[in-house]
Amino acid sequence: MRDTNRQSVLFENLLSKPVVVQFDRPDESSDGGLLLLKAADKKLDLSKRMAEAVRDERQAGKVRHSLVDLFRERIYGIACGYSDCNDAARLRQDPMMKLACDREPIVGSALASQPTLSRFENAPRRPDLFRVACAMTQCVIDGLKRLREARRARTIVIDMDPTEDPTYGNQQLTFFNAYYDNWCYLPMVTTVRFDDEGEQWLVAPTLRPGNAKGSAGAVAILKRLVPRLRAAFPKARIRVRLDGAFATPEVLEWLERERLGYAVNMAKNQVLKGLAEPLMCKIRRLSEKTGKSEKAYAEFSYKAGSWKMPRRVVLKAEVVRLEGREPRDNPRFVITNLKWSPESCYVWYAVRGDAENRLKELKHGLRFDLTSCTAFNGNQLRNLLTAAAYALYQQVRRAASGTECSNAQVSTLRDRLIKIAVCVIESVRRIVLKAPSSFPWLATWRRAALALASPGG
């Protein structure tokens, strides 16, 4: 194999002098900001606790890379934009990657290769994956508890969102889904939000087969999540927002047994349309009179055939008018046990639309949908590793509050704070990272670094 590190690139006529580019500096890295993610990981103790959840059945005398090393190499690699195991061919010698994995950056031994990482991804069994998922959930909750030691959490809102993960190979348990018109998996992402804060903290990613029912696994996730939240925040009210796929008797009855406030979207049917029609008639007349879109709110009691009792349903009766188009009826229905006014209930439910941004971050920023392992268990572990990388970025984003990166998405955080060219200098007493003095996001990086390096939450 040719050593492409030592091959030069010549731009002979580009500038006034020939320009030669050489990739031959083993003491330099393009991911100098990785220390922010390392600091976030140490605060959460995330990679260590996830690794401890897996039973290592390898022969100890033949092990060169511990489980925690493998977890860190994959989580940090995904976070830095290297989602594929093949990237390890270069990254295993990267000084910043070795430093983040607690190895000497220059003379330390190389990290795991692609074959080793591929075996690692496919080794865990279902019980291992369950324990890893629980460890991740608990780490995030513990971190959130430390953040709120000085200010009590009043309300915690749980959002659960299924999404499509297209598949293009022979992955196990991939099926054709008529709704998405594609072969896919159907992962579900669960987040929590505190009070009126904007951040939705990822606490439970779950990969599901492509033919899974919309609500599949929802109650199981809530059963392990809600007790942990109540133990960490005993005085907080817990509420749940769900889309129409979760409007099943099983989910609704469990939420009511646990005394949780909820708002669950419900698909239209002829009975609901009939109950909404009197108000829709008024809104149509009002919209015709004003020439604008109009809406109003109401409520009624409704009992579906599979329900044991009637429940409160909030109606948003709306007529939408767009220039050049015919007016369009847009009635929406939400099942709820909250005691607020119909408008307040619906407006609170509608906020859950922001959860789509979390899914976009996971997919576009961290390749959450890169589930290319043949085995389903391997793809579930990839989901968990990607979710762990996202949890670290959420800590970095919080540390950068008050800066231009306060609300930045993962791809922006990576471009501004992680992708920094550094020269690594190691001596007996310390390690020095030499970064460009012209780095444009220096003030933001320093602020995030100081927040993550502080002993507090």
N, C-alpha and C positions, 0 to 999 in steps of 0.2 A: 504494500500500500504506500502511495506517495505521501510524503510529509508536507501537507498543504500549508502548515504553519510557516514553513521557511520559503515558500514561493512568494516572490515579490510581484506587485502590480505596478506597471509603469504607465504614467500619463505623460507622454513625451512632449506633446504639443498643446497641452491644456493651458499652461501658464508660461511666464517668461523663462522659467527654468524647468527642466524635467522633474517630475514628482514621482517618488518611489514610495509605495505603501508596503510595509512589512508587518506581518502578524507573528512576532517572535518574542513577545515579552511575557514570560510565565508569571511575573510578579505583578501583573496588572489585570484588572477586571472591569467589565462594563456594568456591574451590578453593585456598586459601592454602597447604595442605600439599603442593601439587604439587612444591614444591622438594625434598621427600624423594625423589620419583620421579626428578626431574632429577638429583639427586646420585647415586642408584643407577645411572642411565643413564650418567653420566660415569665412574663406577668401572668399569663393564663395557665402556664404549665401544660399547654395543650398537646404538643407532640409527644411528650414524655408519658402523659396519662393515656393517650390513645395507644401508644406502643405497649404499655403495661397491660392493656386489655386483651392482647393477643397472646395465645399460648405458643411459645416458640418451640417447635418440635424438631428443630435442626440439631445435628450432633455438635455439641459445644466445641469439640476439638477442631472442627472444620469451619467454624464461623469466623469470617473476617469482618463482617459488617453487622452490628447489632440492629435489633428492630427499631430502636429509637433513631439510629443513624439513617435507616431506610425511610422511616416516616418523615424525618426532617428533609432528607434529600428530595423526596417527591413533593412534599408540601411547599418547600421554598422554591423548587423548580417551577411548579405550577404558578406560584405567586409571581415569579419573575417573568412569566410568559413562555416557559418551556413546558408545554403540557404533555408532550409525547416522551415516552421513555427513551426513544432514540437520541434525544438531546443529551443524554448522559455521556455519550461518546466524547463530547467536548467538556461538558460541565464538571465531570468527575475530577478534572485537574484545575478547575477554576479556583483561584485563591480565596475569593469571597465565599464561594459555596463551601469550601473546606472549612473556612473560619467559622461560618454559621453552624456547621455540623461539629464544632468543637475539636477540629484538627488543626495542626500547624499549617498555616496558609501556603507556605512555600515548600518546605521539605517534608510536610506531612504526607502520609500515604493517600493514594487516590480514593475517591468515593466509589460507590457501587457502579457497575457497568449496566448497560441496558438489559442483558439477559438476567442479571441478578434482580434488577428492579421488576422485570416482567414476572419472574418466579415469585417475588414478594407479593405482587398485586394479586396473583391467583392462588396463593397459599391459604389465606384465612377461610374458615368455615362459617356457616351461618351463626353459631353461637359467638364466635369471635367478632363478627361484624356487628352483632347486637350490642356486645359489650363496648366496642369502639364507638358506636353511635351514642350510647349512654354516657360514655366518658366525655365525648365532645359536648353533649348537652350540659352535663354538670360543670364542665370547665367554663363554658360561656356564662352560665347562671352564677357561678361563684365569682367570676370577674365582674358581672353586673352588680352583684351584692356589694362588692368592695367599692365600686364607684358610688354607691348610694348610701354609704354609711353615715354621711353628714346630712342627707336629705331623704326623707321617707318617701317611698313610692306609694302613690295613692291608687293608681289604676294600671293594670297590665292588660294589654290587648293582644290576643293570639290571632294571627292570620295564617290560614293554610291555603296553599295554591298548587294545584296540579299543572303540569306543563308538558309539552311534547318534546321528546328527545328522538329525532329521526335516526334510524339505523339503516346501514347499507351493506351489511355483511351477513354472516351466519351466527349472529349473537344469540345466545341462549335466551329463551322467553321473549324474544321480539315477535310481535304479532301485527297484522294489518288492522289499523283502527279506522273505521269508516268516518268518524267525526273529523279526524285530521287528514283523511285520505292518504295515509302513508303507513309504512312499516316503522314501528317506533317502540320506545319505552315510554312510560308515563310517570316520571318522578314527581314527588310531592315535596314542596319546600314549606317549612313551618318557621315563622318568625314571631318575635314578641316586640312590642312597643310600650314604652313607659310614659304615662301621663300624656302631655302634649308634645313630646319630643319627636323629631323627625326621623331619627334612625330606627330601622326595623332590624333587630338583631337576629341573625340566623341561628336557630337552635336545633333543628332536626331535619336533615335531608333524608329522603327515603326513595330508593329506586323501586319502581313497580313494573310488572309485565305490561306489554302494550295493550292487552285486552282487559286490564284491571278496571273494575267499576270505579266511577269518580270518587266515591267516598271510601274506597278500600284502604284499610290501615289507619283511618282517621282516629277512630276511638282508641286503638292501641297506642298511637302516638300521644294522644291527650292523656291517657292513663299513666304514662310514664313522665309526662311533662308537667301536668298540673300539680301533682304532689311535690315535685321539686320546687316549683315556683312558690307554692304555699309555705314550704319549709323555709325558703330563703326570704320571702316577703310576706310574713304572716298577716300583716294589717292591710295589704293591698287587695282591692277588688279585681277579680279576673273576669274579663269578657272575651267573647269569641266572635269573629266575623268569618263567614264562609260563603262561597258562591253556590250556585244552584246544584252543582254535583253532590253537595253534602246534605241536601234537604231530604234525608231519609229518616224513617222512624227510629232506627238504631242510634243515629247521631243525636237527633233531637231529644230522645228520651234520656240518653246518657248525660247530656248537658243539663237537663232539668234535674236529674238525680243528684248531680254534683253542685246544684244551685249556682250555676254560672249564667251570667247575662249573655245573651247571644243575639245576633242578627244574621239571618241566613236567606240568601236570595232564593226565589222560587220561580220556576219556569211558568209561563202563561198556560192556562188551559181554559176551556169553555166556561167552566163555573166561575173562575176568577175574572174572566172578561165580562161575564154577565154582572157580577157584583160591582165591577168598576164602571160599567156603562153609564149610570146616571151622572157621575162626576165627569166622565169623558165627554158627555153631551154638552155640559156647561163649558168645559174648557174649549171644545171645538167652536162654540159660538163666540166665546171671548177672543180666541185667536183670530177668528174671521173678522171680528170687529176691530181689533188692534192691528191686524196684519203682521203680528209678531208671534214667536214661539211663546206658549203659555203653559203653566203647570200649576198643580195644586196637590194637596196631600189629604189623605183620609185613612180610615182604618175600619176593619170589620173582623168578625169572628168567622173562621173557616175550618172545616174538618175534611181532610183528604180521606179517601177510602181506606188507606192503610194505617191511619192514625187512630189511636185509642180515644182521643179527646180533641175538641176544637182548640185552635190556637189563634193568637192575635196576628193578623196580617196587615202590614202597612202598605198603602198604595201611593205611588207617585203617578198621578194622571197628567200626561204631558202630550201636547201637540207640537211637533217640530216643523218650523217653516224655514226653508232655505231658498234663497233667490234662484229663480228659474226652475224650481221643482214644486211638485204637488205637496200639500201639507201631509204630514205623516203622524199617525197615532203612535205613541211610545209609552204605553202603560208598563210600570214595573212594580213587582211585588216582593216584599221582604217579610219573612216570618221572624217574630221577635217576642221576647218576654220582658223587654225593657219597658219602664213605665213612663218614658218621655213622650212628648208630643209626636205625632206622625212625622212631621217635617224633621224634627231633631233626630229621630231614629233613622230616617232614610239618609240624611246628610252624614251622620256618623258612619253608616254602613258604606256609603259611597267613597269614603276616604280610603278604603281598602284597595281601590284602583291603583294606588301608588306602589302596591306590592309588585306590579308588573315591572317596575324599575329594578327591583332586586333580581328578578329572573333574567332581565337583560344583562345586568352586571355579571351574573354568574355565567351566562352563556357566552356573551361577547367579550367579557373581560378575562374570564378564567377557563373557558372551554368546559363548562359543566356538562355539556352534551357530547364530550369526546369519550364515549363509552364504546371503545373499539375492541375490548377484550372479548374473547369467545365466550367465556363463562360469565354467568349472571353475577356470581359472587365477586369476581374481579371488577366488574363494572360498578357494583355497589360500593366497593372500597374506593374506586376512583371518585365517585360522588362524594364520599366522606372526606377524602384528601382535598378535593376542590373546595368543599365547604369549610374545611379547616383553614385553607389559604384565605378564603373570604373573611373568616372570623378575624384573622390577623389584620387584614386591611381595614376592617371596621374599627379595630383598636387604633390603627395609624390615623384614620380619618378623625376619630375623636381627639387624638393627641394634637391634630392640626387645627382644632377649632379656633375660630377667630382669625383665620388666614384665608387666602384665596382657595385653599383646598378643603375648607370646612364641609362643603357639599359635593366634592369631586367624586366621580365614579372611579372604579378600580383602574380602568385603563389610564385615566388622567393621573391618579396617584402614582401609578407605576412609572409613567413617563416623566413626571416631575420630581419624584422623591426617591425612586429606586434605581432608575437607569442613570447612574453617575459613574463616569470613568474614574478609577482610582488606581494609584500605585501602592502596593502593599509592602511595607518595610517592617521586617521582624528582627528584633534584637533580643538579647537575653532578658531584658527587663520589661519590654512592652512591644506592642504592635501599633504602628502608625499608618494611617491611610492618607495618602496625599491626593487631594481632589483639586479640580481646577478652581482658581480664584475667581473666574468669570462665571461660575455656576449661578444661573439666574434665580433659582428658588432657594438660595442659601438661608434667608431669614425664616422661611416656612420650615425648612428641613431642621434647622436648629431648634425651633419651637417644638416640633414633634419629637425630636430626639430627647430634649430635656424632659418633656412630659412622660415619655416612655421609660426614661432612665430613673425617674424619681421613685422613691420607695413606696409612695402611696398608690392608691388604686388607679 
